[in-house]
């Protein structure tokens, strides 16, 4: 039997208008070739209430389109409110048989023995950690984007569990998360009264050096790369070293077309060069793949 | 009385801290098992053995930090060092990786396990999972938490809580930051370094001094401005679309000092106070241990602590960080 390679869409890390968010996922559910689709709020608990009604609709739509929805949790959980949101989300999902993606260890006690996904914001750096999470019920584990090829290969070779090994292959890189909101700071708003101003930047707010070099983007509490990670050239290699799933992270541009290019490269229907040319037409952010080669993450090794 | 946990970057600093009355000293090995893997710092196996023996004989405890995430395919290096810590009879090992916690729990159940700040355990659900699954006795809390949140955690867990009170301030959730590797290829989680000196450059341009990390400008200093080290998150950046919007977006070049709030930590149920600074000098370690030791005693006596640390901050500005209203 040949391995079935999955292409999955991550939860949208940015804050969009709730209806735009819903329509984006409806279209993804209906028209895209993603296998599993993550929805939910990973970055900021304050965004969650604005679209929690839409989440149920989207989950239903994904299911009715024959795809698998996954509910993603917050990554940094501190306040009572955040703790309660997280518990309720996980309890409800477990009750309704919806798979959870854990982006923090806070829900592990509720997920023990229940099928779930470990997200890329959880620190799975080695094979023993991979196996421990799998033992707890994880059936797919997405490795942190900072892991180099050497580590991905070693995990794949040395792990004992059969959980799917997923790699982050496309999208701005999540680099850090804090309790401070950099959007609120930029707009000189107190965090408690931030007016969810991060809605202004559907792909993040530019953070340049004082010499006006493009460097990072701010996404509320999260800091991301300016460049867009793109491992389309490495897909064949990733398949060889044992990756079985590929994660794409949402942006405001055409994520259905992005999926199509990746799917065709995974299925060896087109060359990575052909796909790269198309990806450049769709996404005008410069690409990077440095983390894969164990060098500076912002670099692009050709 | 709250326990004072003091930094020791070298065997000499360890001795100084013990002699100055540190309740506990934390330190690590001279390799990538240590999140302070800086040149010229840390302990060989023999030095660790001697340091622990010295502390044990003089009434101090040694907490050994093995607080990076083991490299895939090379996990044995990290495990071997846990074996060394157990053999040397250290008081505890400070870990963040769950596979190492599991290893320590099964191979050395008698060795106390502390959860490193690098594990980013920031609420009772997460902390209790570590307590119940890996038998963690103490948790070092992230520097991004406020006092009421610490008190809440204390009410909902059996783990002892340790908090940072002085020294370097990580503004991002610790253990979840790859900013350094994005700019330099070297990360806290894997190589135990952040914004490493090997990738730092200072360039004079006219009347300005430019500090760079890798290829990126982190700051530009005018003639009269003190030039700080280009730690990525303490740099000056331009945000949004307006060219004039230049700020210390993430955090000012500033260090943490919450010494005035020591009584509040006691009330919140904090068991141990941690001082950052394994890269600092012996003189610094001695002064800071003495000053905090006295302050903790004053808190115990119900007095307001009188702490004068101005000589130690080396002209750097200080903040109460997440404990200050409006910081977020």
Contacts between the chains, C-beta under 8 A, distances in Angstrom:
chain1	res1	chain2	res2	distance
A	75	B	176	7.5
A	76	B	120	7.5
A	76	B	122	6.6
A	76	B	173	5.5
A	76	B	176	7.7
A	77	B	122	6.4
A	77	B	123	5.0
A	77	B	125	7.4
A	77	B	126	7.1
A	78	B	122	4.8
A	78	B	123	5.9
A	78	B	144	7.4
A	78	B	145	6.3
A	78	B	149	5.8
A	79	B	149	6.7
A	80	B	152	6.7
A	82	B	123	7.3
A	83	B	123	5.2
A	83	B	124	7.2
A	83	B	125	6.2
A	86	B	125	7.3
A	87	B	125	7.1
A	104	B	120	7.9
A	104	B	126	6.5
A	105	B	119	7.9
A	105	B	121	6.9
A	105	B	126	4.8
A	105	B	129	5.6
A	105	B	130	7.3
A	106	B	123	5.7
A	106	B	125	4.3
A	106	B	126	4.2
A	106	B	129	7.4
A	107	B	125	7.1
A	108	B	126	7.8
A	108	B	129	4.6
A	108	B	133	7.5
A	109	B	125	6.6
A	109	B	128	6.9
A	109	B	129	5.0
A	109	B	132	7.1
A	121	B	176	6.7
A	123	B	69	5.6
A	123	B	96	7.5
A	123	B	97	7.1
A	123	B	175	6.5
A	123	B	176	7.4
A	123	B	189	6.7
A	125	B	69	3.6
A	125	B	70	6.6
A	125	B	71	7.2
A	125	B	72	6.7
A	125	B	97	6.8
A	125	B	189	6.7
A	125	B	190	7.1
A	126	B	69	6.8
A	126	B	70	4.8
A	126	B	71	6.6
A	126	B	72	4.3
A	126	B	73	7.8
A	126	B	75	5.5
A	126	B	97	7.3
A	126	B	99	6.2
A	127	B	72	5.7
A	127	B	73	7.5
A	127	B	75	7.2
A	128	B	70	7.5
A	128	B	75	5.8
A	128	B	99	3.3
A	128	B	102	7.4
A	128	B	103	7.5
A	129	B	69	7.6
A	129	B	97	6.1
A	129	B	98	5.5
A	129	B	99	4.4
A	131	B	99	7.8
A	132	B	98	5.4
A	132	B	99	5.7
A	132	B	102	6.0
A	133	B	98	7.7
A	144	B	178	7.5
A	144	B	189	7.9
A	145	B	178	7.4
A	146	B	178	4.3
A	146	B	181	5.4
A	146	B	187	5.9
A	146	B	189	7.2
A	146	B	190	7.2
A	147	B	72	7.7
A	150	B	72	7.5
A	150	B	73	7.4
A	151	B	71	6.4
A	151	B	72	4.1
A	151	B	73	7.4
A	152	B	72	7.7
A	153	B	72	8.0
A	153	B	73	8.0
A	154	B	71	7.7
A	154	B	72	3.6
A	154	B	73	3.1
A	154	B	74	7.8
A	155	B	72	4.6
A	155	B	73	7.9
A	157	B	73	7.4
A	158	B	72	7.0
A	158	B	73	6.2
A	173	B	178	7.4
A	173	B	182	6.9
A	175	B	177	6.9
A	175	B	178	5.0
A	175	B	179	5.0
A	175	B	182	5.4
A	176	B	172	4.0
A	176	B	173	7.3
A	176	B	176	6.7
A	176	B	177	4.2
A	176	B	178	7.0
A	176	B	179	5.3
A	176	B	233	7.6
A	177	B	172	6.6
A	177	B	173	5.2
A	177	B	176	5.8
A	178	B	144	6.2
A	178	B	171	5.6
A	178	B	172	4.9
A	178	B	173	6.2
A	178	B	250	7.5
A	179	B	144	4.3
A	179	B	145	7.7
A	179	B	173	7.7
A	179	B	322	6.4
A	179	B	328	5.4
A	180	B	144	7.7
A	180	B	171	6.4
A	180	B	250	7.5
A	180	B	251	7.8
A	180	B	327	7.3
A	180	B	328	5.1
A	181	B	328	6.8
A	182	B	239	7.5
A	182	B	249	5.8
A	182	B	250	7.0
A	185	B	247	7.5
A	185	B	249	6.3
A	186	B	239	4.6
A	186	B	240	5.7
A	186	B	245	7.0
A	186	B	247	7.8
A	186	B	249	7.1
A	190	B	326	6.4
A	191	B	328	4.4
A	205	B	239	6.3
A	205	B	240	5.8
A	206	B	238	7.9
A	206	B	239	6.9
A	206	B	240	6.6
A	206	B	241	7.1
A	207	B	237	5.0
A	207	B	238	7.4
A	207	B	239	5.5
A	207	B	249	6.3
A	208	B	237	6.4
A	208	B	238	4.4
A	208	B	239	7.8
A	209	B	216	5.4
A	209	B	217	4.3
A	209	B	218	7.3
A	209	B	235	7.7
A	209	B	237	6.4
A	209	B	238	7.2
A	210	B	217	5.7
A	210	B	219	6.9
A	210	B	220	5.2
A	210	B	236	5.3
A	210	B	237	6.9
A	210	B	238	6.2
A	210	B	246	6.0
A	211	B	210	8.0
A	211	B	217	4.5
A	211	B	220	7.8
A	212	B	238	6.4
A	212	B	243	7.3
A	213	B	215	7.9
A	213	B	216	6.4
A	213	B	217	6.8
A	215	B	216	5.6
A	215	B	237	7.2
A	216	B	179	7.7
A	216	B	182	7.9
A	216	B	237	7.6
A	218	B	239	6.7
A	218	B	249	7.2
A	223	B	172	7.2
A	223	B	179	6.6
A	223	B	250	7.4
A	225	B	182	5.9
A	290	B	182	8.0
A	290	B	185	7.0
A	291	B	178	7.9
A	291	B	181	7.1
A	291	B	182	7.9
A	294	B	185	6.7
A	295	B	185	4.6
A	296	B	181	7.5
A	296	B	182	6.8
A	296	B	183	6.3
A	296	B	184	6.1
A	296	B	185	4.5
A	296	B	214	5.8
A	296	B	215	7.6
A	297	B	178	6.8
A	297	B	181	5.7
A	297	B	182	3.8
A	297	B	183	7.7
A	297	B	185	7.4
A	298	B	182	5.7
A	298	B	183	6.9
A	298	B	215	7.9
